[in-house]
């Protein structure tokens, strides 16, 4: 839900929001608040995070964290993706308070209250910021959609549903069984 009161918010305002269990984001200068997610959202998120963290640490590839973590991608866009990955070569964009710049990967878990935003304005903002990889995890269909940045914005790299295996180009050698995300 966007809160519009004629006020233009700055991306850094995300670090001044209340600690009330909600997630606050600034997108195109508008403040959005999202209630806590449901169980299946968190279950799929936790399983994906475990798989990615294990692989990233084993290969010393960088840092990965789940929400809540603030990511300021420009002056008017401060977001809190469900998962944020920053490669070892780009760790300088991590500050004490969060990420200040475009991560290498963001993952959003689609939920009824955020689906349109995650597939619309946030996806456009992530592309404009130059985030090379964007994944959407969908608990409704037990699937994962991968997007890769091109000159025209994100191009769909594939949809992976029940019974399939996702082999992300960002992490050569990693195989993610989609069924493992929803077990």
N, C-alpha and C positions, 0 to 999 in steps of 0.2 A: 504494500500500500504506500503510495507516494503522499508525503505530507507537504502540501503547498500552501504557504501563507504569504506569498509575495516575497519570500526570502530566497536569495541565491546562496546556497551553501558551497563551501569549499571542500575539496577532497579531504583535507586534514581535519575537518570537523568530525570525522568518524572516530577520532581518538578522544573526543570530548562528549561522547554519548553516555547515557546512563547504563549502569551495570544491572540490567533488569531481566536478563534472560532472552531478550530480543536481539536480533542482528540488525545493525544500522548500516546503510550504504548511501553514498552520494553518487548519483548518476546524472550526468548533464546538469549538475547544480541542484538537482532535486533530492530531498532526503526521503529514503525508503526505510520502512521498518517491517521486519518479517518475524512472525512468532516462531517459537522453537519447533523443530521438525518432528515428524512422527517416527515411530520405531523402525519401519522398513527402510526409510531414508537413511537413518543412522546405521543400520545393519549393513546395507550395501556399501555405504561410505567407509565404515570400519574395515570391512573385508578388503576393499580395493586399497585402502591406505596401508593395511598390513602387507599385502602383496608388493606394492610399490616400494614401501620403506625397506623391506627385506632386500629387494633387488638393488635399490639405490645405495644402501649402506654396504652391501657385499662388494659392490663395484666402485665405491667411493666417487659417486657421480655428482653429489651436491646435497641439497637440503630439501626436505619435504615436510609440510605441516598441514594439519587440518584447521578448519575454522574453529574458533574465531581468530583470525589474524587480519590485520588491516593491510590492504594493498592500495597504495596511491599510484594511479597510472598517469594522471595529469592533474592540473589545477582543479578541475571540476568533477573528477571521478575517483572516488575512494570506495573500494569494494571489499567484500569478504567472501571470496570463493570458498567452496567446501574443501578443496584441496589446492595447495599451492606448491609448485616445485620450481626451484632455482638451481641451475647447473653450477657445478664447482667453478667454472670459468666466470660466472657472473655473480658470485656471492657478495660482491661489493654493493649490490642494490638492497641488501638486507641491512636494516638499521635496528637500533635497540627497540623501537616501537613497532616495527613491521617491515614491509617490503615497499620500497620507494622506487618504482620503475616497473617495467614489464617482465613478469616471470616467464620461464620457458614453457610452463604448462599450468593451466587452471582447469579444475574439474568442478562442475556444478551437478548436484543431484536434483533432478526435477521433482518438484512437489506442486500440489494444486495451487498454493499461494504464490509460487515463484516461476512456474512453467513458462508463462508468456514473457516475463522479464528475461529469464535465462536464455530463451530462444530468440528474443528480440533485441531490446536495447542493450543488454549486457553483452550479448554476442557481438553486436556492432562495435561497442566500445572496446572490447578485448581485441578485435581485429584492428581497429584504428590505433590502438596502443602498440601494436606489433607483437602481440603474444603469439608465438609460432604454433602452439598446440592447444586445442580446446576440446575437452571431452564432456559429454553429457551422459550421466548415468540416470536411467529411467526405471524407478521401482514399479511403475504401473505395468510396464511391458517386460521387465527383467532384461533390459538391454543396455548397451553402451553405444553411443554415437561418437565417432572420432572426427575431428575437423583439423585441417592443416591450413595455415595461412598462405595465401597466394597474393598476387598483385591486385586481384579483384575483391579480396576479402577471404573469408573462410570457404574452402571447398570441402565437401563431404568426403572423408577418406574411407568411411565404411560404417555399417550398422552391424552390431554383433549381438545376437539374441541367444536364447536358450540352446544349449548343445554346441555352441560355437566357441572358437578360441580367438582371442584378440592378440595380435603380435604387433605392438606399437613400434613404429619406425623410430621414435624418440629413444627407445630402450632396446637396441638390438640384442636378441637372445632371450628376451622376456616373452613368456606365453601366459596369457591370462584367460583361464577358463571362466566363461561368463556364468556357468552354473555355480562356480565357487563363490561368486559375489552374492548369491541369493540363497545359499544353503542354510 
